[in-house]
Amino acid sequence: MRRFILSVALLAMAGPALAQSAIPPKKYSCYGSGHYLFMDITIKDAGNYADGEGKPGKYRYDPKTQAITFLSGSFQGSIGKYLGKTGIGLASKPTTFWATVCD
């Protein structure tokens, strides 16, 4: 299993380089501490996603900060950030450390 944990400092320094106008549509599988969490998120397009069971939801993405706001669906209330090739970081409150990363 290929799992690498990037240091918070490295992610903070890489932040501006990760700016992208949209999150690439695909299925992102979620891991915590290197273990699959049996949780997935599929980015359908700019503004729509589905959870691992196919339940739809809406999100808003800010390319300047890479912040993801889940407006509805299973991930509503979660904090997200697009981390470039690393995937999507998820947390339950604002943070700079992403214990759950979906790639």
C-alpha positions as CSV (number, residue, x, y, z in Angstrom):
1,M,0.0,0.0,0.0
2,R,1.5,3.3,-1.0
3,R,0.7,5.9,1.7
4,F,2.9,8.8,2.5
5,I,2.2,11.3,5.2
6,L,3.4,14.8,4.2
7,S,4.5,17.1,6.9
8,V,2.3,20.1,7.7
9,A,5.2,22.4,6.9
10,L,5.6,20.9,3.4
11,L,1.9,21.3,2.6
12,A,2.0,24.9,3.9
13,M,4.9,25.7,1.7
14,A,3.4,24.0,-1.3
15,G,0.0,25.6,-0.9
16,P,0.3,28.3,-3.6
17,A,1.8,25.9,-6.1
18,L,-1.3,23.6,-5.7
19,A,-3.8,26.2,-6.9
20,Q,-6.0,24.8,-9.5
21,S,-9.2,26.1,-11.0
22,A,-11.2,23.0,-10.3
23,I,-10.9,19.7,-8.5
24,P,-10.4,16.9,-11.1
25,P,-13.5,14.7,-11.3
26,K,-12.8,11.2,-10.1
27,K,-13.3,8.8,-7.2
28,Y,-11.1,9.6,-4.2
29,S,-10.6,6.8,-1.7
30,C,-10.1,8.0,1.9
31,Y,-7.3,7.0,4.3
32,G,-6.4,7.8,7.9
33,S,-3.0,6.8,9.4
34,G,-2.3,4.8,6.2
35,H,-5.5,2.7,6.5
36,Y,-8.4,2.7,4.1
37,L,-11.4,4.1,6.0
38,F,-14.1,2.4,3.8
39,M,-15.1,5.9,2.8
40,D,-15.0,7.4,-0.7
41,I,-15.9,10.7,-2.4
42,T,-16.5,11.0,-6.1
43,I,-16.1,14.5,-7.5
44,K,-18.6,14.5,-10.4
45,D,-18.0,18.0,-11.7
46,A,-17.5,21.6,-10.5
47,G,-20.1,21.7,-7.7
48,N,-21.4,18.1,-7.4
49,Y,-20.1,15.0,-5.6
50,A,-21.3,11.6,-4.4
51,D,-20.3,9.6,-1.3
52,G,-19.3,5.9,-1.4
53,E,-22.9,4.8,-1.5
54,G,-23.7,7.1,-4.4
55,K,-25.6,9.7,-2.3
56,P,-25.3,13.1,-4.0
57,G,-24.2,16.4,-2.5
58,K,-23.1,19.8,-3.6
59,Y,-19.8,21.6,-2.8
60,R,-18.1,24.9,-3.5
61,Y,-14.4,25.1,-4.2
62,D,-12.2,28.2,-3.8
63,P,-9.2,27.9,-6.1
64,K,-7.4,30.7,-4.3
65,T,-7.3,28.9,-1.0
66,Q,-8.1,25.4,-2.3
67,A,-10.9,25.3,0.4
68,I,-13.8,22.9,-0.2
69,T,-17.1,23.8,1.5
70,F,-19.6,20.9,1.4
71,L,-23.0,22.5,1.0
72,S,-25.2,19.3,1.2
73,G,-24.9,15.6,1.3
74,S,-23.0,13.2,3.5
75,F,-19.9,15.4,3.8
76,Q,-21.9,18.6,4.8
77,G,-20.3,20.1,7.9
78,S,-16.8,18.6,7.0
79,I,-13.9,20.9,6.2
80,G,-12.1,20.1,3.0
81,K,-9.0,21.2,1.1
82,Y,-7.8,20.2,-2.3
83,L,-4.1,19.1,-1.8
84,G,-3.2,18.7,-5.5
85,K,-1.7,15.3,-6.4
86,T,-2.0,14.3,-2.7
87,G,-5.9,14.4,-3.0
88,I,-8.5,15.9,-0.7
89,G,-7.9,16.5,3.0
90,L,-10.9,16.2,5.3
91,A,-11.4,17.3,8.9
92,S,-14.3,18.0,11.2
93,K,-13.0,21.5,12.1
94,P,-10.7,24.1,10.6
95,T,-7.1,22.8,10.6
96,T,-3.8,22.7,8.8
97,F,-3.3,19.0,9.6
98,W,-5.4,16.6,7.4
99,A,-5.7,13.2,9.3
100,T,-8.0,12.0,6.6
101,V,-6.7,12.2,3.0
102,C,-8.7,11.0,0.0
103,D,-6.7,10.2,-3.1
